[in-house]
Amino acid sequence: MEVRIETTYGATKKFAAAGLEAFNRQHQTGSPPKSFAVTVRENEAARGALVAEGVGQWMVFTLLWVEDQYRRRGFGTSLLRAAEAESKKRGAVGALVDTYSFQAPAFYRTNGYTAYGQVDDFPEAGMTWFRFKKAL
């Protein structure tokens, strides 16, 4: 047996992800909802985006970002609402999202998400990592 530390890990990440996905599918009866992305645009330019990945019967919103000058103008809420509606259309029963205390926990709470887990002092001392969920 040989164990290696790899600093270039793209191929290894794909290998591990494919193996884990194949293993997980052996234990799940249904097909997850198809993954998708949503953009919000102004003057034809993308100003924010959300990436949603299907896992089991749920959608995991892995990325949600809005350019600084477009925040607090409804762009994030528009992304979230569109992603929730599309997720439900694709058969998802709920949505999950992770966020840090310095990012958007209040935003998710305002939009009906409930915190179900947190890790204090992560990613650094004084910060908190939250997990939120919402039934669709």
C-alpha positions in Angstrom: 0.0 0.0 0.0 1.2 3.5 -0.8 -0.4 6.7 0.5 0.2 10.0 -1.4 -0.4 13.6 -0.6 -1.4 15.4 -3.9 -1.4 19.1 -4.4 -2.9 18.9 -7.8 -6.1 17.0 -7.1 -8.7 17.5 -9.9 -8.5 13.9 -11.2 -8.5 12.5 -7.6 -11.6 14.7 -6.7 -13.5 13.4 -9.7 -12.5 9.8 -8.9 -13.6 10.1 -5.2 -16.8 11.9 -6.2 -17.8 9.3 -8.8 -17.0 6.4 -6.4 -19.0 8.0 -3.5 -21.9 8.8 -5.8 -22.0 5.2 -7.1 -21.9 3.9 -3.5 -24.7 6.3 -2.4 -27.0 5.3 -5.3 -26.8 1.7 -4.1 -28.6 2.8 -0.9 -31.1 5.3 -2.4 -34.2 4.2 -4.2 -35.0 7.3 -6.3 -33.2 9.5 -8.6 -32.2 12.9 -7.2 -33.7 16.0 -8.8 -31.5 17.3 -11.7 -29.0 20.0 -10.7 -29.3 23.5 -12.2 -28.1 27.1 -11.9 -30.0 30.4 -11.8 -28.7 33.8 -12.7 -30.1 37.2 -12.1 -29.3 39.9 -14.7 -29.5 43.6 -15.2 -28.7 45.2 -18.5 -27.9 41.7 -20.0 -25.1 41.2 -17.5 -25.2 38.5 -14.7 -25.2 40.2 -11.3 -25.7 37.2 -9.2 -26.0 33.4 -9.4 -27.2 30.3 -7.5 -26.0 26.7 -8.0 -28.4 23.9 -6.9 -27.4 20.2 -6.8 -29.8 17.4 -6.3 -29.1 15.0 -3.5 -31.6 12.3 -2.6 -35.0 14.1 -2.5 -33.4 17.4 -1.7 -31.7 20.3 -3.4 -28.5 21.7 -1.9 -27.9 25.3 -2.8 -24.1 25.1 -2.9 -23.4 28.6 -4.1 -25.4 31.9 -3.9 -23.6 35.1 -4.7 -24.7 38.6 -5.7 -22.3 41.4 -6.7 -21.8 44.0 -3.9 -23.6 46.9 -5.6 -26.7 44.8 -6.2 -27.1 43.5 -2.7 -30.1 44.5 -0.6 -32.1 45.2 -3.8 -34.0 41.9 -4.0 -31.5 40.1 -6.3 -30.6 37.4 -3.7 -34.3 36.9 -2.8 -35.2 36.6 -6.5 -32.5 33.9 -7.0 -33.6 32.0 -3.9 -37.3 32.1 -4.9 -36.6 31.0 -8.4 -34.4 28.2 -7.2 -37.0 27.0 -4.7 -39.7 27.0 -7.3 -37.5 25.1 -9.8 -36.4 22.6 -7.1 -40.1 21.9 -6.2 -40.9 21.5 -9.9 -38.1 19.0 -10.2 -39.5 17.0 -7.3 -37.4 18.2 -4.4 -39.0 18.1 -0.9 -36.7 20.6 0.6 -33.6 22.8 0.2 -30.4 22.9 2.3 -27.8 25.7 2.4 -24.6 26.4 4.4 -23.5 29.9 5.3 -21.1 31.6 7.7 -22.0 34.2 10.4 -20.3 36.9 8.3 -22.3 36.0 5.2 -26.1 35.6 5.2 -27.7 33.8 8.2 -30.2 36.6 8.6 -31.1 36.5 4.9 -31.9 32.8 5.1 -34.0 33.2 8.3 -35.9 36.0 6.7 -36.7 33.7 3.8 -38.1 30.9 5.9 -35.0 28.8 6.5 -34.4 27.1 9.9 -30.9 26.6 11.3 -30.4 22.9 12.2 -26.7 22.9 12.9 -23.7 25.1 13.6 -20.0 24.9 14.3 -18.7 27.8 16.4 -15.2 29.1 15.8 -15.3 27.9 12.2 -13.7 28.9 9.8 -11.9 31.0 12.3 -12.2 32.0 16.0 -15.3 34.2 16.6 -17.1 33.0 13.4 -19.8 30.4 13.0 -20.8 28.0 10.2 -24.5 27.4 9.9 -26.6 24.8 8.1 -30.1 25.8 7.2 -33.1 23.9 5.7 -36.5 24.6 4.3 -39.3 22.3 3.3 -40.6 23.0 -0.2 
